[in-house]
Amino acid sequence: MTPLFEPLAFSRGPVMKNRFMLSPLTNLQSHADGVLSNEEFNWLTMRARGGFGLVMTCAAHVQACGQGFPGQLGVFSDIHLEGLGRLAAEIRSHGSLAFIQLHHAGMRSPAALIGTKPVCPSSDEKTGARELSRSEVEQLTADFIKAARRAERAGFDGIEVHGAHGYIIGQFLSAAINRREDRYGGSLENRSRLLFDILQGIRAQSRPDFLIAVRLSPERFGMDLGEVLQLAQRLFDSGLIDMLDMSLWDVFKEPEDESFKGQSLLSLFTALERGQVRLTVAGNIRSARDAERVLAGGADTVTIGRAAILHHDFPQRCRDNPDFVPTALPVTAAYLESEGLSGKFIDYMKSWAGFVSDTPAES
């Protein structure tokens, strides 16, 4: 049996039945108040039926003012509990682990969407974001923890704290964006204080078998690769997390940082001492062979995005055919509809160059 279909145990909590994780994909399908829609329920539960060992929701905002895009799933209020509970139960009924990603967009929240100025570790002229006060940072920490408790109450197996892609935790981590002079700014230890305070609070207030993951990205958005490697090692050593999810854009490429050339970005993170913490990676994993290469390179699981949009049953197809390659792009809207995407999601996918066309690619 290929390692892709071997079960994966964590240091606590339930076992993942295989090594395929659904990437937390933006899809614009929830209601304006963040309540789960039937369209998003269908999209996610189809992936559970299709064999993914772990199904992750899109980024779900933990404060109303942290919304990053229209139709975003919410986890900032008890009004979201009923829909989230229904979703978690259905995902788990298919033997998949159910995770919700906790998110706040920070300065990337559109003012027109949230009805106020976006917030940031430090004021930002380009986006018009204002600096968070010390008490507001503490409230932000508390709201991430409350969102995790809400996810647990809804029946999820775990959560992922979104620290990647230049959203609010990444903004605190970035020395280029975070110019604070208090305990949340300056040194890497101070800039990562928000993240660790959130993780410590979630761990302290969650049941013993509740799984906690963190997503990081090592490049772009003001991140320094050397610092992200230090941060990843500290997370591995902390005892606070069960999985680190690295969004690498392309798992097979070399780093952009000249001082790390000559090795793959993936190898830098698989070389770290991670103890019992599991490592999953995302970025340009398009086929069954790609996924096998990633596990052979030292990762524990693969995070699948584009291929999961194209094939809700991507894991099953890989099991049936070790040489499986997703259907060629572009695909039609009708094809995506058959794969469980709503009209809103399909319209969003049209913003991805070469993904959707009235004329499908020739086979």
MOJOFEN-V639108 format. One line per field, one symbol per residue. ss: DSSP state (@ for helix, = for strand, . for the rest). A space follows every 10 residues. Layout:
ss = ???
This chain:
ss = ..@@@..=.. .....=...= ==........ .......@@@ @@@@@@@@@. ...======= =..@@@.... ...=...@@@ @@@@@@@@@@ @@@...==== ===..@@@.. @@@@....== ...=....== =..@@@@@@@ @@@@@@@@@@ @@@@...=== ==.....@@@ @@@....... .......@@@ @.@@@@@@@@ @@@@@..... ======.... ....@@@@@@ @@@@@@@@.. ..=====... ...=...@@@ ...=@@@@@@ .......=== ==....=@@@ @@@@@@.... ====.@@@@@ ...@@@@@@@ ....=..... =.@@@@@@.. ..@@@@@@@. .....=.... ...
